[in-house]
Amino acid sequence: MYLVPIRVGARQPLKEHEPDQGIYFQLVNNCRLPITVMAFKRPEDRTRAFTGLENEIVDNARERGAESVGSVVMIDKDVKPYPELLDHPNEHEAQQREAVRKASQPRAGRAERPHGYNSGFQPGFEVLMLLLPGEKIDFSVPKNHIGEGWHFEVPFRFALTEESGMRQPYNYIPFFLTDLPKAMRESLEK
């Protein structure tokens, strides 16, 4: 799973106080399994399958869960060829739960950081979308969904068949301001 930034440009605001400039992306399912994402659709968008994808705005500072404090991680020799895993190992679900808890609290003194399109803040009704292996979908977010102190994350689940008897795995795709090509970052500042 990955996000490809396509362009920065004019965008119709979907909620009050949104900027009229946005970032256009393509979400690519490069997995061998289908995935599901939560999208939303505005009632007035009758010709489109969906209006946008749900996302969470998260502080860039890493939150440490209680179970992460003082833990030691041994590294298996088979993991060494994957430097991203070594730089950013799974830091436990407590970290994710704390980030979700903090993101849903009132933001006193943090007016510049917006809410994402989630948890009742999406400007439409929810639509569960299935992406088969190799499929891509285009969407956009307002330019303020990424900033110096925050990034956005698109949650997804693997779509396993019911006979697997397993809980559906979930994850998210993060996107930071620094992930934008330099020319796109510069056009956001104009």
MDTraj code that builds the backbone (N, CA, C; nanometers):
import mdtraj as md
import numpy as np

residues = "MET TYR LEU VAL PRO ILE ARG VAL GLY ALA ARG GLN PRO LEU LYS GLU HIS GLU PRO ASP GLN GLY ILE TYR PHE GLN LEU VAL ASN ASN CYS ARG LEU PRO ILE THR VAL MET ALA PHE LYS ARG PRO GLU ASP ARG THR ARG ALA PHE THR GLY LEU GLU ASN GLU ILE VAL ASP ASN ALA ARG GLU ARG GLY ALA GLU SER VAL GLY SER VAL VAL MET ILE ASP LYS ASP VAL LYS PRO TYR PRO GLU LEU LEU ASP HIS PRO ASN GLU HIS GLU ALA GLN GLN ARG GLU ALA VAL ARG LYS ALA SER GLN PRO ARG ALA GLY ARG ALA GLU ARG PRO HIS GLY TYR ASN SER GLY PHE GLN PRO GLY PHE GLU VAL LEU MET LEU LEU LEU PRO GLY GLU LYS ILE ASP PHE SER VAL PRO LYS ASN HIS ILE GLY GLU GLY TRP HIS PHE GLU VAL PRO PHE ARG PHE ALA LEU THR GLU GLU SER GLY MET ARG GLN PRO TYR ASN TYR ILE PRO PHE PHE LEU THR ASP LEU PRO LYS ALA MET ARG GLU SER LEU GLU LYS".split()
xyz = np.array([
    [0.0843, -0.1167, 0.0000],
    [0.0000, 0.0000, 0.0000],
    [0.0885, 0.1225, 0.0000],
    [0.0569, 0.2151, -0.0871],
    [0.1292, 0.3406, -0.0825],
    [0.0473, 0.4514, -0.1457],
    [0.0840, 0.5752, -0.1116],
    [0.0195, 0.6948, -0.1643],
    [0.1159, 0.7641, -0.2600],
    [0.0644, 0.8019, -0.3752],
    [0.1436, 0.8749, -0.4734],
    [0.0860, 1.0160, -0.4829],
    [0.1633, 1.1189, -0.4478],
    [0.1132, 1.2557, -0.4674],
    [0.1146, 1.2875, -0.6169],
    [0.0015, 1.3354, -0.6683],
    [-0.0115, 1.3619, -0.8117],
    [0.0094, 1.5093, -0.8424],
    [-0.0580, 1.5948, -0.7652],
    [-0.0460, 1.7382, -0.7903],
    [-0.1017, 1.8164, -0.6724],
    [-0.0682, 1.9439, -0.6699],
    [-0.1265, 2.0402, -0.5766],
    [-0.2076, 2.1355, -0.6622],
    [-0.3286, 2.1672, -0.6180],
    [-0.4094, 2.2576, -0.6989],
    [-0.5377, 2.2977, -0.6311],
    [-0.6200, 2.3700, -0.7063],
    [-0.7498, 2.4164, -0.6555],
    [-0.8343, 2.2952, -0.6169],
    [-0.9124, 2.3137, -0.5105],
    [-0.9961, 2.2052, -0.4588],
    [-1.1189, 2.2666, -0.3941],
    [-1.2339, 2.2119, -0.4226],
    [-1.3589, 2.2581, -0.3622],
    [-1.3591, 2.2196, -0.2138],
    [-1.3653, 2.3171, -0.1222],
    [-1.3720, 2.2829, 0.0204],
    [-1.4955, 2.1970, 0.0507],
    [-1.4777, 2.0976, 0.1348],
    [-1.5878, 2.0079, 0.1711],
    [-1.6480, 2.0422, 0.3069],
    [-1.5736, 2.1165, 0.3885],
    [-1.6213, 2.1579, 0.5207],
    [-1.5913, 2.3061, 0.5380],
    [-1.6584, 2.3664, 0.6346],
    [-1.6322, 2.5073, 0.6669],
    [-1.4866, 2.5256, 0.7068],
    [-1.4311, 2.6382, 0.6716],
    [-1.2955, 2.6786, 0.7097],
    [-1.1857, 2.5949, 0.6446],
    [-1.2183, 2.5182, 0.5411],
    [-1.1141, 2.4450, 0.4696],
    [-1.0528, 2.5360, 0.3641],
    [-0.9228, 2.5200, 0.3391],
    [-0.8607, 2.5975, 0.2307],
    [-0.9128, 2.5496, 0.0955],
    [-0.9042, 2.6365, -0.0040],
    [-0.9512, 2.5991, -0.1380],
    [-0.8375, 2.5433, -0.2244],
    [-0.7289, 2.5050, -0.1597],
    [-0.6187, 2.4390, -0.2276],
    [-0.6000, 2.3031, -0.1619],
    [-0.5663, 2.2040, -0.2426],
    [-0.5507, 2.0700, -0.1878],
    [-0.4392, 1.9934, -0.2548],
    [-0.4216, 1.8710, -0.2055],
    [-0.3212, 1.7801, -0.2591],
    [-0.3966, 1.6589, -0.3131],
    [-0.3675, 1.6234, -0.4372],
    [-0.4321, 1.5110, -0.5041],
    [-0.3388, 1.3908, -0.4989],
    [-0.3967, 1.2754, -0.4641],
    [-0.3202, 1.1524, -0.4445],
    [-0.3811, 1.0374, -0.5226],
    [-0.3013, 0.9330, -0.5349],
    [-0.3490, 0.8046, -0.5821],
    [-0.3095, 0.7031, -0.4753],
    [-0.4068, 0.6263, -0.4277],
    [-0.3820, 0.5171, -0.3337],
    [-0.3681, 0.3911, -0.4175],
    [-0.2567, 0.3204, -0.4007],
    [-0.2267, 0.2023, -0.4812],
    [-0.2232, 0.0796, -0.3915],
    [-0.2990, -0.0226, -0.4276],
    [-0.2925, -0.1501, -0.3560],
    [-0.1903, -0.2378, -0.4281],
    [-0.0691, -0.2402, -0.3771],
    [0.0355, -0.3225, -0.4361],
    [0.0506, -0.4557, -0.3624],
    [-0.0490, -0.4914, -0.2826],
    [-0.0477, -0.6176, -0.2076],
    [-0.1050, -0.7307, -0.2933],
    [-0.0848, -0.8509, -0.2478],
    [-0.1452, -0.9668, -0.3136],
    [-0.2864, -0.9925, -0.2646],
    [-0.3263, -0.9202, -0.1611],
    [-0.4597, -0.9361, -0.1025],
    [-0.5440, -0.8124, -0.1309],
    [-0.6752, -0.8286, -0.1396],
    [-0.7607, -0.7103, -0.1478],
    [-0.7599, -0.6376, -0.0137],
    [-0.7891, -0.5095, -0.0173],
    [-0.8005, -0.4299, 0.1049],
    [-0.9327, -0.3546, 0.1024],
    [-0.9713, -0.3054, 0.2184],
    [-1.0861, -0.2160, 0.2263],
    [-1.0411, -0.0843, 0.2879],
    [-1.0999, 0.0232, 0.2414],
    [-1.0798, 0.1557, 0.2983],
    [-1.2169, 0.2170, 0.3204],
    [-1.2240, 0.3065, 0.4180],
    [-1.3479, 0.3787, 0.4414],
    [-1.3420, 0.5084, 0.3620],
    [-1.4381, 0.5249, 0.2767],
    [-1.4505, 0.6474, 0.1991],
    [-1.5748, 0.7192, 0.2509],
    [-1.6012, 0.8351, 0.1966],
    [-1.7263, 0.9027, 0.2278],
    [-1.7822, 0.9619, 0.1002],
    [-1.9133, 0.9790, 0.1003],
    [-1.9833, 1.0314, -0.0154],
    [-2.0805, 1.1375, 0.0325],
    [-2.0771, 1.2508, -0.0344],
    [-2.1736, 1.3563, -0.0047],
    [-2.2990, 1.3300, -0.0862],
    [-2.4174, 1.3515, -0.0286],
    [-2.5412, 1.3226, -0.1021],
    [-2.5506, 1.3948, -0.2365],
    [-2.4927, 1.5137, -0.2464],
    [-2.5010, 1.5887, -0.3723],
    [-2.4073, 1.5351, -0.4802],
    [-2.3131, 1.4475, -0.4445],
    [-2.2203, 1.3902, -0.5429],
    [-2.2801, 1.2635, -0.6031],
    [-2.3838, 1.2777, -0.6807],
    [-2.4579, 1.1633, -0.7345],
    [-2.3813, 1.0862, -0.8419],
    [-2.2890, 1.1518, -0.9110],
    [-2.2209, 1.0851, -1.0221],
    [-2.0905, 1.0186, -0.9806],
    [-2.0453, 1.0400, -0.8609],
    [-1.9175, 0.9837, -0.8170],
    [-1.9401, 0.8662, -0.7234],
    [-1.8486, 0.7697, -0.7298],
    [-1.8567, 0.6543, -0.6404],
    [-1.8290, 0.6956, -0.4963],
    [-1.7403, 0.7960, -0.4792],
    [-1.7100, 0.8456, -0.3458],
    [-1.6553, 0.9869, -0.3588],
    [-1.6598, 1.0617, -0.2498],
    [-1.6101, 1.1991, -0.2480],
    [-1.4656, 1.2046, -0.2006],
    [-1.4320, 1.1271, -0.0996],
    [-1.2969, 1.1284, -0.0443],
    [-1.2735, 1.0087, 0.0453],
    [-1.1514, 0.9951, 0.0950],
    [-1.1162, 0.8860, 0.1869],
    [-1.1068, 0.9384, 0.3286],
    [-1.1519, 0.8560, 0.4222],
    [-1.1362, 0.8925, 0.5617],
    [-0.9885, 0.8942, 0.5959],
    [-0.9503, 0.9888, 0.6830],
    [-0.8128, 0.9960, 0.7298],
    [-0.8098, 1.0583, 0.8678],
    [-0.7014, 1.0340, 0.9357],
    [-0.6800, 1.0855, 1.0712],
    [-0.5623, 1.1815, 1.0666],
    [-0.5744, 1.2958, 1.1321],
    [-0.4627, 1.3892, 1.1435],
    [-0.3924, 1.3562, 1.2753],
    [-0.2613, 1.3293, 1.2678],
    [-0.1858, 1.2802, 1.3827],
    [-0.0622, 1.3671, 1.4036],
    [-0.0315, 1.3984, 1.5301],
    [0.0916, 1.4707, 1.5616],
    [0.2121, 1.3918, 1.5133],
    [0.3141, 1.4615, 1.4668],
    [0.4368, 1.3951, 1.4226],
    [0.5157, 1.3358, 1.5376],
    [0.5061, 1.3944, 1.6575],
    [0.5800, 1.3417, 1.7726],
    [0.5325, 1.2000, 1.8011],
    [0.6261, 1.1119, 1.8210],
    [0.5904, 0.9732, 1.8506],
    [0.5368, 0.9618, 1.9927],
    [0.4259, 0.8931, 2.0047],
    [0.3694, 0.8636, 2.1361],
    [0.4219, 0.7280, 2.1795],
    [0.4656, 0.7173, 2.3030],
    [0.5147, 0.5898, 2.3526],
    [0.4097, 0.5287, 2.4437],
    [0.3716, 0.4064, 2.4144],
    [0.2756, 0.3359, 2.4970],
    [0.3423, 0.2829, 2.6217],
    [0.2639, 0.2573, 2.7249],
    [0.3184, 0.2111, 2.8522],
    [0.3963, 0.0815, 2.8353],
    [0.3498, -0.0058, 2.7439],
    [0.4198, -0.1329, 2.7277],
    [0.5493, -0.1186, 2.6495],
    [0.5713, -0.0014, 2.5878],
    [0.6932, 0.0207, 2.5099],
    [0.8089, 0.0694, 2.5962],
    [0.7809, 0.1236, 2.7114],
    [0.8850, 0.1824, 2.7947],
    [0.9764, 0.0728, 2.8462],
    [1.1050, 0.0908, 2.8209],
    [1.2034, -0.0031, 2.8724],
    [1.2109, -0.1359, 2.8001],
    [1.1408, -0.1507, 2.6869],
    [1.1454, -0.2791, 2.6182],
    [1.2711, -0.2885, 2.5326],
    [1.3168, -0.4097, 2.5113],
    [1.4335, -0.4372, 2.4291],
    [1.3868, -0.5235, 2.3127],
    [1.4341, -0.4910, 2.1914],
    [1.3941, -0.5667, 2.0737],
    [1.5168, -0.6355, 2.0162],
    [1.5096, -0.7659, 2.0034],
    [1.6146, -0.8412, 1.9356],
    [1.5827, -0.8382, 1.7865],
    [1.6838, -0.8358, 1.7017],
    [1.6622, -0.8277, 1.5576],
    [1.7043, -0.9591, 1.4935],
    [1.6098, -1.0244, 1.4294],
    [1.6362, -1.1481, 1.3582],
    [1.7195, -1.1170, 1.2341],
    [1.8112, -1.2051, 1.1971],
    [1.8985, -1.1804, 1.0819],
    [1.8197, -1.1627, 0.9520],
    [1.7001, -1.2220, 0.9416],
    [1.6194, -1.2098, 0.8203],
    [1.5591, -1.0707, 0.8037],
    [1.5568, -0.9905, 0.9102],
    [1.4977, -0.8569, 0.9052],
    [1.5987, -0.7533, 0.8567],
    [1.7264, -0.7796, 0.8699],
    [1.8293, -0.6814, 0.8376],
    [1.8211, -0.6229, 0.6966],
    [1.7758, -0.6966, 0.5941],
    [1.7652, -0.6354, 0.4608],
    [1.6531, -0.5301, 0.4501],
    [1.5743, -0.5109, 0.5548],
    [1.4620, -0.4174, 0.5525],
    [1.4894, -0.3023, 0.6483],
    [1.5687, -0.2033, 0.6069],
    [1.6089, -0.0969, 0.7000],
    [1.4920, -0.0170, 0.7550],
    [1.3809, -0.0036, 0.6820],
    [1.2655, 0.0721, 0.7328],
    [1.2109, 0.0062, 0.8597],
    [1.2124, -0.1266, 0.8641],
    [1.1645, -0.1969, 0.9836],
    [1.2571, -0.1718, 1.1022],
    [1.3867, -0.1598, 1.0753],
    [1.4815, -0.1354, 1.1841],
    [1.4703, 0.0074, 1.2355],
    [1.4472, 0.1024, 1.1430],
    [1.4351, 0.2428, 1.1837],
    [1.3046, 0.2709, 1.2558],
    [1.1973, 0.2038, 1.2160],
    [1.0639, 0.2297, 1.2722],
    [0.9945, 0.0966, 1.3020],
    [1.0390, 0.0230, 1.4032],
    [0.9743, -0.1051, 1.4331],
    [0.8328, -0.0823, 1.4871],
    [0.7541, -0.1865, 1.4820],
    [0.6194, -0.1785, 1.5379],
    [0.6337, -0.1467, 1.6863],
    [0.5813, -0.0336, 1.7258],
    [0.6013, 0.0118, 1.8629],
    [0.4771, -0.0107, 1.9485],
    [0.4067, -0.1173, 1.9204],
    [0.2961, -0.1650, 2.0016],
    [0.1658, -0.0889, 1.9783],
    [0.0586, -0.1591, 2.0000],
    [-0.0733, -0.1005, 1.9801],
    [-0.1022, 0.0124, 2.0777],
    [-0.0375, 0.0147, 2.1919],
    [-0.0616, 0.1222, 2.2883],
    [-0.0302, 0.2570, 2.2255],
    [0.0705, 0.2614, 2.1430],
    [0.1059, 0.3856, 2.0732],
    [-0.0083, 0.4286, 1.9812],
    [-0.0639, 0.3346, 1.9064],
    [-0.1738, 0.3674, 1.8163],
    [-0.2981, 0.4099, 1.8949],
    [-0.3297, 0.3370, 2.0006],
    [-0.4473, 0.3725, 2.0814],
    [-0.4329, 0.5122, 2.1410],
    [-0.3132, 0.5454, 2.1903],
    [-0.2903, 0.6774, 2.2489],
    [-0.3029, 0.7863, 2.1430],
    [-0.2528, 0.7617, 2.0218],
    [-0.2644, 0.8605, 1.9145],
    [-0.4109, 0.8835, 1.8784],
    [-0.4896, 0.7780, 1.8716],
    [-0.6325, 0.7912, 1.8416],
    [-0.7022, 0.8662, 1.9544],
    [-0.6691, 0.8320, 2.0809],
    [-0.7308, 0.8992, 2.1960],
    [-0.7009, 1.0486, 2.1922],
    [-0.5749, 1.0844, 2.1705],
    [-0.5369, 1.2258, 2.1687],
    [-0.6002, 1.2993, 2.0513],
    [-0.6107, 1.2330, 1.9379],
    [-0.6673, 1.2983, 1.8194],
    [-0.8159, 1.3267, 1.8373],
    [-0.8849, 1.2471, 1.9197],
    [-1.0280, 1.2688, 1.9381],
    [-1.0602, 1.3663, 2.0511],
    [-0.9590, 1.4134, 2.1244],
    [-0.9817, 1.5107, 2.2316],
    [-0.9936, 1.6512, 2.1735],
    [-1.0585, 1.7413, 2.2464],
    [-1.0634, 1.8809, 2.2011],
    [-0.9220, 1.9357, 2.1857],
    [-0.9053, 2.0256, 2.0911],
    [-0.7736, 2.0755, 2.0579],
    [-0.7514, 2.2183, 2.1077],
    [-0.7606, 2.2400, 2.2367],
    [-0.7378, 2.3732, 2.2916],
    [-0.5977, 2.4198, 2.2560],
    [-0.5880, 2.5384, 2.1982],
    [-0.4586, 2.5943, 2.1619],
    [-0.3965, 2.5351, 2.0370],
    [-0.4661, 2.4468, 1.9691],
    [-0.4121, 2.3833, 1.8490],
    [-0.5053, 2.4078, 1.7304],
    [-0.5566, 2.5294, 1.7175],
    [-0.6565, 2.5607, 1.6163],
    [-0.6053, 2.5381, 1.4745],
    [-0.4739, 2.5493, 1.4519],
    [-0.4233, 2.5343, 1.3161],
    [-0.4278, 2.3900, 1.2673],
    [-0.4255, 2.2936, 1.3557],
    [-0.4319, 2.1526, 1.3154],
    [-0.5775, 2.1132, 1.2994],
    [-0.6178, 2.0744, 1.1786],
    [-0.7588, 2.0408, 1.1562],
    [-0.7922, 1.8997, 1.2024],
    [-0.9212, 1.8699, 1.2020],
    [-0.9648, 1.7312, 1.2178],
    [-0.9516, 1.6650, 1.0827],
    [-0.9252, 1.5369, 1.0829],
    [-0.9258, 1.4623, 0.9575],
    [-1.0696, 1.4338, 0.9172],
    [-1.0847, 1.3582, 0.8137],
    [-1.2176, 1.3157, 0.7679],
    [-1.2486, 1.1819, 0.8340],
    [-1.2846, 1.1867, 0.9629],
    [-1.3108, 1.0632, 1.0367],
    [-1.3959, 1.0911, 1.1588],
    [-1.4376, 0.9852, 1.2240],
    [-1.5071, 0.9920, 1.3529],
    [-1.6112, 1.1025, 1.3606],
    [-1.6975, 1.1078, 1.2625],
    [-1.8019, 1.2089, 1.2632],
    [-1.7614, 1.3401, 1.2001],
    [-1.6380, 1.3536, 1.1585],
    [-1.5909, 1.4762, 1.0947],
    [-1.5818, 1.4624, 0.9424],
    [-1.6182, 1.3444, 0.8887],
    [-1.6184, 1.3319, 0.7445],
    [-1.7413, 1.4037, 0.6893],
    [-1.7256, 1.4753, 0.5778],
    [-1.8367, 1.5549, 0.5238],
    [-1.9271, 1.4725, 0.4324],
    [-1.9841, 1.3667, 0.4862],
    [-2.0727, 1.2808, 0.4081],
    [-2.0941, 1.1508, 0.4824],
    [-2.1598, 1.0555, 0.4152],
    [-2.1832, 0.9268, 0.4806],
    [-2.0769, 0.8274, 0.4368],
    [-2.0513, 0.7296, 0.5239],
    [-1.9428, 0.6350, 0.5013],
    [-1.9752, 0.5351, 0.3907],
    [-1.8719, 0.5001, 0.3143],
    [-1.8810, 0.4006, 0.2082],
    [-1.7604, 0.3080, 0.2236],
    [-1.7853, 0.1791, 0.2420],
    [-1.6759, 0.0821, 0.2509],
    [-1.6362, 0.0437, 0.1088],
    [-1.5091, 0.0658, 0.0751],
    [-1.4617, 0.0380, -0.0608],
    [-1.3621, -0.0764, -0.0590],
    [-1.3719, -0.1635, -0.1593],
    [-1.2805, -0.2750, -0.1764],
    [-1.1849, -0.2423, -0.2902],
    [-1.0552, -0.2592, -0.2652],
    [-0.9530, -0.2429, -0.3696],
    [-0.8849, -0.3770, -0.3898],
    [-0.8987, -0.4298, -0.5090],
    [-0.8351, -0.5560, -0.5432],
    [-0.6857, -0.5339, -0.5661],
    [-0.6060, -0.6394, -0.5628],
    [-0.4635, -0.6230, -0.5899],
    [-0.4415, -0.5500, -0.7236],
    [-0.3536, -0.4504, -0.7206],
    [-0.3226, -0.3735, -0.8409],
    [-0.4148, -0.2560, -0.8670],
    [-0.5271, -0.2466, -0.7963],
    [-0.6198, -0.1352, -0.8194],
    [-0.5683, -0.0076, -0.7552],
    [-0.6134, 0.1054, -0.8111],
    [-0.5748, 0.2380, -0.7636],
    [-0.7000, 0.3231, -0.7557],
    [-0.7011, 0.4159, -0.6601],
    [-0.8095, 0.5139, -0.6549],
    [-0.7484, 0.6520, -0.6302],
    [-0.8121, 0.7516, -0.6862],
    [-0.7682, 0.8899, -0.6708],
    [-0.8545, 0.9595, -0.5665],
    [-0.7929, 1.0476, -0.4887],
    [-0.8646, 1.1264, -0.3891],
    [-0.7824, 1.2508, -0.3605],
    [-0.8392, 1.3424, -0.2843],
    [-0.7660, 1.4632, -0.2461],
    [-0.7948, 1.4963, -0.1008],
    [-0.7042, 1.5751, -0.0436],
    [-0.7215, 1.6268, 0.0919],
    [-0.6908, 1.7762, 0.0877],
    [-0.7469, 1.8547, 0.1808],
    [-0.7086, 1.9956, 0.1881],
    [-0.5601, 2.0067, 0.2220],
    [-0.4980, 2.1144, 0.1782],
    [-0.3541, 2.1296, 0.2003],
    [-0.3174, 2.1318, 0.3485],
    [-0.4114, 2.1680, 0.4360],
    [-0.3791, 2.1736, 0.5788],
    [-0.3871, 2.0367, 0.6486],
    [-0.4106, 1.9286, 0.5743],
    [-0.4090, 1.7958, 0.6366],
    [-0.2674, 1.7464, 0.6621],
    [-0.1672, 1.8188, 0.6102],
    [-0.0282, 1.7941, 0.6486],
    [0.0332, 1.9277, 0.6869],
    [0.1263, 1.9247, 0.7793],
    [0.1902, 2.0476, 0.8256],
    [0.3226, 2.0148, 0.8912],
    [0.3861, 2.1169, 0.9446],
    [0.5148, 2.0974, 1.0115],
    [0.5027, 2.0057, 1.1323],
    [0.3896, 2.0107, 1.2018],
    [0.3754, 1.9334, 1.3250],
    [0.2805, 1.8153, 1.3166],
    [0.2204, 1.7892, 1.2016],
    [0.1256, 1.6786, 1.1902],
    [0.1282, 1.6210, 1.0496],
    [0.0713, 1.5012, 1.0392],
    [0.0583, 1.4320, 0.9115],
    [-0.0771, 1.3641, 0.9087],
    [-0.1153, 1.3076, 0.7942],
    [-0.2403, 1.2330, 0.7911],
    [-0.2122, 1.0854, 0.7660],
    [-0.3058, 1.0032, 0.8102],
    [-0.2959, 0.8588, 0.7946],
    [-0.4269, 0.8068, 0.7381],
    [-0.4178, 0.7209, 0.6369],
    [-0.5350, 0.6569, 0.5775],
    [-0.5410, 0.5141, 0.6321],
    [-0.6433, 0.4819, 0.7130],
    [-0.6540, 0.3459, 0.7658],
    [-0.7050, 0.2493, 0.6589],
    [-0.6605, 0.1240, 0.6676],
    [-0.7115, 0.0207, 0.5769],
    [-0.7089, -0.1134, 0.6477],
    [-0.7856, -0.2067, 0.5951],
    [-0.7876, -0.3443, 0.6452],
    [-0.7639, -0.4385, 0.5285],
    [-0.6984, -0.5484, 0.5560],
    [-0.6895, -0.6531, 0.4553],
    [-0.8247, -0.7225, 0.4496],
    [-0.8699, -0.7551, 0.3305],
    [-1.0010, -0.8184, 0.3125],
    [-0.9799, -0.9685, 0.2963],
    [-0.9838, -1.0394, 0.4080],
    [-0.9681, -1.1840, 0.4060],
    [-1.1044, -1.2488, 0.3942],
    [-1.1073, -1.3675, 0.3386],
    [-1.2346, -1.4378, 0.3257],
    [-1.2831, -1.4808, 0.4631],
    [-1.4126, -1.4961, 0.4751],
    [-1.4737, -1.5290, 0.6038],
    [-1.4282, -1.6642, 0.6565],
    [-1.4012, -1.7596, 0.5659],
    [-1.3616, -1.8930, 0.6121],
    [-1.2231, -1.8960, 0.6743],
    [-1.1487, -1.7857, 0.6658],
    [-1.0163, -1.7839, 0.7282],
    [-1.0277, -1.7928, 0.8804],
    [-1.1386, -1.7467, 0.9360],
    [-1.1591, -1.7520, 1.0799],
    [-1.0710, -1.6559, 1.1567],
    [-1.0066, -1.5657, 1.0861],
    [-0.9146, -1.4721, 1.1508],
    [-0.9780, -1.3344, 1.1614],
    [-0.9334, -1.2611, 1.2622],
    [-0.9703, -1.1207, 1.2728],
    [-0.9035, -1.0481, 1.1558],
    [-0.9728, -0.9539, 1.0970],
    [-0.9193, -0.8820, 0.9820],
    [-0.8049, -0.7905, 1.0258],
    [-0.6833, -0.8093, 0.9733],
    [-0.5716, -0.7216, 1.0093],
    [-0.5976, -0.5790, 0.9615],
    [-0.5478, -0.4823, 1.0336],
    [-0.5634, -0.3431, 0.9932],
    [-0.4296, -0.2713, 1.0060],
    [-0.4208, -0.1603, 0.9363],
    [-0.3005, -0.0801, 0.9407],
    [-0.3361, 0.0584, 0.8888],
    [-0.2371, 0.1403, 0.8635],
    [-0.2613, 0.2723, 0.8077],
    [-0.1441, 0.3104, 0.7181],
    [-0.1687, 0.4034, 0.6273],
    [-0.0648, 0.4562, 0.5394],
    [-0.0436, 0.6015, 0.5811],
    [0.0725, 0.6338, 0.6379],
    [0.0977, 0.7725, 0.6784],
    [0.1515, 0.8553, 0.5619],
    [0.1241, 0.9855, 0.5652],
    [0.1823, 1.0759, 0.4663],
    [0.2206, 1.2055, 0.5364],
    [0.3504, 1.2418, 0.5264],
    [0.4073, 1.3586, 0.5924],
    [0.4358, 1.4680, 0.4896],
    [0.4469, 1.5898, 0.5371],
    [0.4830, 1.7024, 0.4511],
    [0.6134, 1.6728, 0.3773],
    [0.7078, 1.6115, 0.4450],
    [0.8363, 1.5816, 0.3832],
    [0.8278, 1.4725, 0.2763],
    [0.7150, 1.4025, 0.2677],
    [0.6958, 1.3017, 0.1629],
    [0.6586, 1.3655, 0.0290],
    [0.6156, 1.4910, 0.0324],
    [0.5824, 1.5612, -0.0920],
    [0.7102, 1.5990, -0.1655],
    [0.7110, 1.5877, -0.2977],
    [0.8268, 1.6389, -0.3717],
    [0.8451, 1.7881, -0.3435],
    [0.9689, 1.8338, -0.3502],
    [1.0027, 1.9722, -0.3147],
    [0.9176, 2.0739, -0.3917],
    [0.8978, 2.0542, -0.5209],
    [0.8191, 2.1482, -0.6016],
    [0.6749, 2.1575, -0.5505],
    [0.6177, 2.0456, -0.5077],
    [0.4807, 2.0469, -0.4541],
    [0.4766, 2.1181, -0.3197],
    [0.5768, 2.0937, -0.2347],
    [0.5818, 2.1642, -0.1043],
    [0.5890, 2.3143, -0.1262],
    [0.6719, 2.3562, -0.2190],
    [0.6859, 2.5000, -0.2469],
    [0.5563, 2.5603, -0.3009],
    [0.4821, 2.4861, -0.3820],
    [0.3555, 2.5408, -0.4348],
    [0.2484, 2.5492, -0.3264],
    [0.2589, 2.4703, -0.2205],
    [0.1653, 2.4800, -0.1079],
    [0.1850, 2.6101, -0.0320],
    [0.3057, 2.6614, -0.0308],
    [0.3369, 2.7826, 0.0457],
    [0.2918, 2.9090, -0.0230],
    [0.2554, 2.9012, -0.1490],
    [0.2151, 3.0213, -0.2253],
    [0.0761, 3.0650, -0.1894],
])
top = md.Topology()
chain = top.add_chain()
for i, resn in enumerate(residues, 1):
    res = top.add_residue(resn, chain, resSeq=i)
    for name in ("N", "CA", "C"):
        top.add_atom(name, md.element.get_by_symbol(name[0]), res)
traj = md.Trajectory(xyz[None], top)
